[in-house]
Amino acid sequence: MIRSVVRGSGAALPRRIMKNADFEGMVETSDEWIVQRTGIRQRHVAADDETTASLGEAAARAALHSAGLTPADIDLIVLATSTPNNTFPATAVEIQNRLGMHHGFAFDMQAVCSGFVYAVATADLYIRGGLAKRVLVIGSETFSRILDWNDRSTCVLFGDGAGALVLEAGEGTGTIADRGVLAASLRSDGVHKEKLFVDGGPSTTGTVGHLRMEGREVFKHAVGMITDVIEATFSQAGITADDLDWFVPHQANKRIIDASAKKLGIAEQKVVVTVDLHGNTSAASVPLALSVAVADGRIKKGDLVLLEAMGGGFTWGAVLVRW
């Protein structure tokens, strides 16, 4: 059978690093308060000349270099983002052009923080369906553009960045030993919209709007929803938490990551955590964490890796990959 095998990974971060202490003159907060409640110590913030498209392009080029491929080898680009450069066209098309790629097709996927997990599952379907042989899957965000910098409950949480994977069609035997995407579980429930949303849009206010969040409500639902899709993914693959080599969760809050891993029985040493370095970068969160763990040698060929995310909507999902 056809499997979607990871050929390469890459990342890109804005030049500017904003430490927790930098917020102390802007809103009523402190480094201690932010670290204690979230685990975040710093985040990257995009300059005027750094956009979702430019960061996405840089991450894509890094992933292509890692894979030993060029844009000419790619059939499809799927970009997960909630902060596109324009209302339309899709920012994926802009990245396609920036890469000098004038063949194939490209589109954006909007599932907020779950976007990259959704995009990997979608790219897998295109590959297994025969519509693409190689796919660039990118998560790129500039959430700093939609933050209310006077709202201390949200402005300290988010950062900007991009990460990417190259997936390629490969032959598998249909067993858990295959390399590539092995299982996925995706969910959403719009009843939770008001708990995490942006208060603007083309069809409603005609403005971009700002991010609004009921933090306690999001926290209350997060662990249960995350474990739900992960257990469904385990069931599909016929594995348990003990079989995992690495757990790469959405990097929103260290307490949510810890509680989810504990509930699932995933050992602490198997959990990749980068929320302290990047903050919550929405759809870029998982591929950024992946890129760090691949670059430092933790994630190696043959490792069994679980990706997970939850975002506004609510949306949530998990994907199991043999690296």
C-alpha positions in Angstrom: 0.0 0.0 0.0 1.0 3.7 -0.4 2.3 5.5 2.7 3.0 9.2 3.1 6.7 9.2 4.2 8.5 12.1 5.8 11.4 13.2 3.6 12.4 16.4 5.3 11.5 19.1 7.9 12.3 22.7 8.4 11.4 25.8 10.4 11.7 29.6 10.3 11.4 32.2 13.1 11.2 36.0 13.1 14.4 37.8 14.1 12.9 39.5 17.1 12.7 37.6 20.4 10.3 39.0 23.0 11.0 38.0 26.6 8.3 37.8 29.3 10.0 40.8 31.0 9.3 42.9 28.0 5.6 42.8 28.8 6.0 44.3 32.3 5.8 47.8 31.1 2.9 47.1 28.7 0.4 45.2 30.9 0.0 44.1 34.5 2.0 40.9 34.5 5.4 39.4 35.3 7.9 36.8 34.1 7.0 34.7 37.2 3.3 34.9 36.5 3.6 33.9 32.9 6.0 31.0 33.5 4.0 29.6 36.4 0.7 29.5 34.4 1.9 28.7 30.9 5.6 27.6 30.9 6.3 30.3 28.3 9.6 32.3 28.7 9.9 33.9 25.3 8.3 34.1 21.8 9.3 35.5 18.4 7.4 38.5 17.0 7.4 39.3 13.3 8.7 42.6 12.0 6.9 44.5 9.3 8.9 42.8 6.5 8.2 39.3 8.0 4.8 37.8 7.0 3.0 34.5 7.0 4.1 34.0 3.4 7.8 34.9 4.0 8.1 32.7 7.1 6.3 29.9 5.3 8.6 30.2 2.3 11.7 30.0 4.5 10.4 27.0 6.4 9.5 25.3 3.1 13.0 25.9 1.7 14.6 24.5 4.8 12.4 21.4 4.6 13.2 21.0 0.9 16.9 21.3 1.7 16.6 18.7 4.4 14.8 16.3 1.9 17.4 16.9 -0.8 14.6 18.1 -3.1 13.7 21.3 -5.0 10.4 23.1 -5.7 10.3 21.3 -9.0 9.8 18.0 -7.2 6.7 19.1 -5.3 3.1 18.5 -6.6 1.1 20.2 -3.9 1.5 22.8 -1.1 -0.9 22.7 1.9 -0.6 25.7 4.2 -2.2 25.6 7.6 -2.7 29.2 8.8 -5.3 31.5 10.5 -3.3 34.6 9.6 -3.1 34.7 5.8 -1.3 37.5 4.0 -4.6 38.4 2.3 -8.2 37.4 2.5 -7.6 35.9 -0.9 -5.8 34.4 -2.8 -4.6 31.6 -0.5 -1.2 32.4 1.0 -0.2 28.9 -0.2 -0.4 30.2 -3.7 1.9 33.2 -2.8 4.4 30.8 -1.2 4.2 28.6 -4.4 5.1 31.7 -6.4 7.9 32.8 -4.0 9.4 29.3 -4.5 9.4 29.7 -8.2 6.9 26.8 -8.5 4.5 27.3 -11.5 3.1 23.8 -11.6 0.9 21.7 -9.3 -1.5 23.2 -6.9 -1.7 24.9 -3.5 -4.3 25.8 -1.0 -4.8 27.0 2.6 -6.3 25.0 5.4 -8.0 26.8 8.3 -8.4 24.8 11.5 -6.6 27.3 13.8 -4.1 25.6 16.2 -5.1 22.1 14.8 -4.3 23.3 11.3 -1.0 21.5 10.8 -2.4 18.1 12.1 -5.4 18.6 9.7 -3.0 19.5 6.9 -0.9 16.4 7.4 -3.9 14.1 7.4 -5.2 15.9 4.3 -1.9 15.6 2.4 -1.8 11.9 3.3 -5.2 11.5 1.6 -4.0 13.3 -1.6 -0.9 11.1 -1.7 -2.7 7.8 -1.1 -5.4 8.9 -3.6 -2.8 9.3 -6.3 -3.3 13.1 -6.8 0.1 14.0 -5.6 3.5 12.2 -5.1 5.2 14.8 -3.0 3.6 17.4 -0.8 4.9 20.4 1.2 2.9 20.7 4.4 3.5 24.0 6.1 2.2 25.7 9.2 2.9 29.4 9.3 1.4 32.1 11.5 1.8 35.8 12.5 -0.6 35.8 15.4 1.1 39.0 16.7 -1.0 40.8 14.0 -4.3 39.8 15.6 -3.5 40.3 19.3 -4.9 42.9 21.5 -1.7 44.1 23.1 -3.7 45.6 26.0 -5.2 42.2 26.9 -2.8 40.5 29.3 -4.8 37.3 29.2 -3.9 36.7 25.5 -1.0 38.9 24.4 1.6 37.0 26.5 0.6 33.6 25.1 1.2 33.8 21.4 4.1 34.1 19.0 5.0 33.9 15.3 6.8 31.3 13.2 6.6 28.6 10.6 7.5 24.9 10.2 7.2 22.5 7.3 7.4 18.8 6.3 7.9 17.2 2.9 5.8 14.1 2.5 6.5 11.6 -0.3 4.6 8.6 -1.5 6.3 5.3 -0.5 5.5 1.7 -0.5 4.3 0.0 2.7 3.1 -3.4 3.8 0.1 -2.1 5.7 1.6 -2.8 9.1 2.6 -0.6 12.1 6.3 -1.2 11.0 5.8 1.0 7.8 7.3 4.4 7.6 5.0 7.3 7.1 1.5 8.4 8.3 -0.1 5.4 10.0 -3.3 6.7 11.5 -5.2 9.9 12.2 -8.3 11.1 14.1 -9.8 14.6 13.5 -12.7 16.3 15.4 -14.5 19.6 15.6 -17.5 21.0 17.5 -18.7 24.6 16.7 -20.7 24.9 19.9 -17.4 26.1 21.5 -16.8 29.0 19.1 -17.2 31.8 21.6 -14.5 30.3 23.9 -11.7 31.0 21.4 -12.3 33.2 18.3 -11.3 36.4 16.5 -13.9 39.2 16.8 -13.7 40.3 13.2 -13.9 39.1 9.6 -14.7 40.1 6.0 -18.4 38.9 6.2 -19.2 40.3 9.6 -17.3 43.4 10.6 -15.2 44.0 7.5 -12.1 44.2 9.8 -9.4 41.8 10.8 -10.4 41.8 14.5 -8.5 40.6 17.6 -8.2 37.2 19.3 -10.5 36.6 22.2 -10.3 33.7 24.6 -12.0 32.3 27.7 -8.8 30.7 29.0 -10.3 28.7 31.8 -12.9 27.2 29.5 -10.3 26.2 26.9 -8.2 24.6 29.7 -11.2 22.8 31.0 -12.0 21.1 27.7 -8.5 20.6 26.4 -7.2 17.5 28.2 -10.4 15.5 27.6 -10.6 16.4 23.9 -6.9 15.7 23.4 -7.0 12.3 25.0 -10.1 11.4 23.1 -8.5 11.7 19.6 -5.2 10.2 20.8 -6.9 7.1 22.1 -8.9 6.8 18.8 -5.6 7.0 16.9 -4.0 4.4 19.2 -7.0 2.1 18.5 -6.7 2.5 14.8 -3.0 1.6 14.8 -3.3 -1.1 17.4 -0.8 0.4 19.8 -0.5 1.8 23.3 1.3 4.8 24.8 4.2 2.5 25.6 4.9 1.9 21.9 5.5 5.6 21.3 9.0 7.0 20.9 8.0 10.6 20.9 4.9 12.7 21.7 4.8 16.1 19.9 1.8 18.1 21.2 0.5 21.5 20.3 2.6 24.0 22.3 0.0 26.1 24.0 0.4 25.6 27.7 2.9 23.4 29.7 0.2 22.5 32.2 -2.1 21.1 29.4 0.8 19.2 27.9 1.8 17.7 31.2 -1.8 16.8 32.2 -2.5 15.2 28.8 0.7 13.1 28.8 0.0 12.0 32.4 -3.6 11.0 31.6 -2.5 9.0 28.6 0.4 7.3 30.4 3.1 8.9 28.1 6.4 9.1 29.9 7.7 12.6 30.5 11.0 11.9 28.7 9.1 11.1 25.5 7.3 14.5 25.4 8.8 17.3 23.1 8.3 20.7 24.7 9.2 24.0 23.0 6.4 26.2 24.4 9.1 27.9 26.6 10.9 29.0 23.4 8.1 29.8 21.0 4.9 30.4 23.0 1.7 29.4 21.2 2.3 29.7 17.4 -1.0 28.1 16.5 -0.6 26.0 13.3 3.2 26.5 13.3 3.4 25.0 16.8 3.7 21.3 16.0 6.1 21.6 13.0 8.3 24.0 14.9 8.5 21.5 17.8 9.2 18.7 15.3 12.0 20.7 13.7 13.7 21.3 17.0 13.5 17.6 18.0 14.8 16.4 14.6 17.6 19.0 14.6 18.9 18.1 18.0 18.9 14.4 17.2 16.0 13.2 19.4 13.7 12.2 16.5 15.4 9.6 14.3 14.4 7.5 11.3 12.1 4.7 12.3 10.8 6.4 15.5 7.1 6.3 16.2 5.9 9.9 16.6 2.5 11.1 17.8 1.3 14.6 16.7 -1.6 16.3 18.5 -3.3 19.7 18.5 -6.4 21.6 19.6 -7.6 25.0 18.5 -10.4 27.4 18.1 -13.7 26.1 16.9 -13.1 23.9 18.7 -11.0 21.7 16.4 -8.7 18.9 17.6 -6.9 16.0 16.1 -4.0 13.5 16.3 -1.7 11.9 13.7 0.6 8.9 14.1 3.8 8.9 12.0 6.6 6.4 11.7 9.6 8.8 11.0 
